[in-house]
Amino acid sequence: MSWHICGLLLVLLLSRRAYQEAPCPPGCCCPRPGLLVLCESLGLRSLPISVPLNTSVLSVARNRLCNVDQQLRTFSGLQELSLSHNQLAHFPRGLPPSLETLQLQENRITYITTGSLRHLGNLTRLDLEDNRIRAIQPGALLRLGRLKVLTLKGNQLTSLPVNLPASLTHLDLSANCISALDIPSLNALVNLQVLKINSNCLRSVPESAFDRLPRLRSVELANNLWVCECDIMYLYRWLLSGRQKMAATDLVCAEPTHLAHRMILTLSVVAICPRVLKPNEKFTDPGLTTRPEQVTSAVEVTLPAYLYSHPIRTMDSGGLSSPLKQALKRTNINAQDQTPNSHLDSPRIHLPPDHYTLEDLSYEQCLSLNSMPSVAPAREPSTTTSLVEEPRCLDNSTGRYPPGNSSTLESTSSSNKSGSLPSPTARIFSLQGSSAVIGLLAVLCVLVGLLILAVLLVLKMTLAHNQRVAPLQQS
């Protein structure tokens, strides 16, 4: 009896080993059996049956998959999975807990629930770009304690997801319909380094929104509906600080009408928030001395706090204050220092020839590799091109303004130099002299009125005299 049991166990082990070492599925590419399996652009409506169970990287992108629930649970060693460019209507269920990278971009997913990611505690990268996600259940992503990169670009979110994991370092929320930033949700992201929230419906940024993110080094805020009024003063001061790498020159006002299409950093404090300077108010700039070099350094050091309570006083012929020009120069230098990199802004890790990832080897390279099985595929440096994103959110009252090119911005800036606002001191003198001008005009009006009355009276007396003399001459 024991011999029969041993024989049965041996048969089961041999059959399992033979199944694991099964040949590559038809039409797929397997440069290293058991490591990487690529089954892309094959028109598949279901997962291939003969995929080895010990596969660690699997890609079934660009097919016609509608449902893969519970079909991948047996792949206990699967670390990277790509289901992008399919027809999945919901987040797949029953995925193996060993997953570290999951790509689901360009599907038809509309919502994320807490049960969808319950067992995916090892995830470090999750890509949900270009789906139809309208809502993420609070706490659905909170259990992903190792998640570093989350991409939600090109969905239909109207608010910042709440209860995001504190482990996030890269968060992409661009091309949604987010109209406000939730301060508690942002403050929880203490490890956040890169935030992309461009092409949304933001009108302002709440006070101290970015102050509690100590590791934040890059923010993208372009193509929003910025209202250049007093509520935007925090963003204005934060941009002038120049601590983060971002293209500050891309931020353009959408409202009010007289400031539309103008860059935020080309405006003065008085133009943005006129109530900062009251009429006939006298003030002295704190920390200013007679030496020009001391004036510049003092303004640069106290610029954020100074702008909060006082407008910029020293204006040059170009309409911009020298500290403002220096802040613009710093932001431009920071923007030029950025070099093209991957969407993660992190260096590519070169893996040994016997290990591949979905980013290192494409399906076409894999097919060419099959013709030369003994030679490792050559890695070409990956380059990324920045695409011009179309705005997705429309406001019936104001509309979305597409990002202008550099020539438009330069012409707008040059045309506005001559019409920039005068300095506060000039405004005070003009307000004091306006009363005298008004009084002089009033006196002139009274004199002109009296002169007109006198002329009318003389004309009336002349006409009366002519009427009395005319009948006598006729008789």
Helices and strands as residue ranges (DSSP letters): H 2-20, E 29-32, E 36-38, E 57-59, E 80-82, E 101-103, E 111-112, E 125-127, E 135-136, E 149-151, E 170-172, H 183-187, E 194-196, E 218-220, E 226-227, G 230-232, H 233-241, G 248-250, E 253-255, G 257-259, G 264-266, H 269-272, G 274-276, H 292-301, H 303-309, H 322-337, H 363-371, H 406-417, H 424-474
